[in-house]
Amino acid sequence: MVSRITRLQGLFRGPPSNVLSSQGGSVLSKWKMPMRLGVGIGAGMGLLGCSGALAEESDNKMAYRMLGNTGLQVSVLSYGFWATFGAKDDLKGDSGIDMAKKCLQAARKGGINLFDNAEAYGMGRAEKIMGEAIRQLREEDPELWRRSEIILTTKIFWGGDGVNEKGLSRKHVMEGVNAACKRLQTNYVDLVFCHRPDPLTPTETVVRAMTDVIRSGKATAWGTSEWSAQQITEAVWIARQYGLEPPQFEQPQYHMFHRQRFETEYHPLYFPPYNYGTTIWSPLASGLLTGKYNKSIPPGSRMATKQYSWLKNRLQEWKAEGKLDKVQELSDMGASELGCSTAQLAIAWCVKNPNVSTVLLGATKPKQIEENLGAMGVARKLTPQHMAKIDGILGNKPPAYRGYNGEGQREIKSKI
């Protein structure tokens, strides 16, 4: 009989090289392996959470992970339009569409297959720009931009100024998704998020509304954004109780200085019976983790504009808290030990967490996307020793989850 240890060793081996996809992702349908097997597995694991899964891949090849229980493989890096297209004056109208095409093309050629948006971004203008840009790109390159290979998202909550144009009422969910599809020039979105929890709408009403959206063919799956673990589990069990569609993924903020919720509160959600996926936002903390603000505010940067005064206030807070000194240490480490930029190191650090399904990038120039794609190569270089050193610099690693699948599990005291 094969020992339990031998069987477990087999589980941790990566797939043979002949089942790696042409873009670097593991063809999981041909090689079954667990995505998450318990606490601490992320340390020293491959990008897919399995040792050796990408051992033969080089440099910046894209990798893919399963998004919860959706059956969809999403690129480890994805691209979104928050606070950029449709929001900035120079990224609206035709000029916005032209630049969006260049950025989207750079992302797609780099292996990115998930493109994130929301009804609130630029009050719908971001979705219009993305929809038109992709339409034109598909005409120019039908194979690269075929609908069956890209994943489009929207988020519903803030749809307008009217009292019923926001929130998660059945009415707004239905109208919001229909309007988003029209702006994106698609018959359906792949993923729809509840952009925030709605304290005025019962969770059961939200679950039923999202079930209607999915079963009517307007979306393939739904998820949450910045919901608490309690709110998520409530929605899941309401869905299971009544035979409805449960949420399957969360879009939380996650970066080197914002870790508690993702690493501790959500911990049980990453395992059965939930197997929750994640599409994390703000890996660069709105640019503060790029290192470009370490000494001063560069002219022309968004922090230099009036509309981002809140970000300037955050910069002052980081400076007072000593966080900018830590960013400088990270910059020095990245340059000397890994030959990478601070931004690439910050993104790669997120990628190394096996509970991250995809890291959302935001960029307004193709060269920014190309630099960010370089984080894939950095992630492949990061060792457990590097990760431990980063934790030492940050000094903010949350305590391990105490409870289900974490420290503090019940033990039998058999010693006398």
Secondary structure by P-SEA (a helix, b strand, c coil): cccaaaaaaaaaccccccccccccccccccbbbbcccccccccccccccccccccccccbbbbbbbcccccccccccccccccccccccccccaaaaaaaaaaaaaaaaacccbbbbccccccaaaaaaaaaaaaaaaaacccccccccccccccccccccccccccccaaaaaaaaaaaaaaaccccccbbbcccccccccaaaaaaaaaaaaaaccccccccccccaaaaaaaaaaaaaccccccccccccccccccccccccccccccccccbbbbccccccccccccccccccccccccccccaaaaaaaaaaaaaaaaaaaaaaaaaaaaccccccaaaaaaaaaaacccccbbbbbbccaaaaaaaaaaaaaaaaccaaaaaaaaaaacccccccccccccccccccccc
